[in-house]
């Protein structure tokens, strides 16, 4: 399994407007756009992602999950 994967800008661009409409901090739109495109949760401590409609995991939750 590859831990890091490069994503083409075109993948992000197709969800840019939707991500910008959902997120409070416009600088965070690429991470949200990727979460939307991949239909996956985002690992973050940034509360700007909360309430965007994409699941978020904090480090504490990830640690609990990995230790269970």
Order of alpha helices (4+ residues) and beta strands (2+ residues): alpha-alpha-alpha-beta-beta-alpha
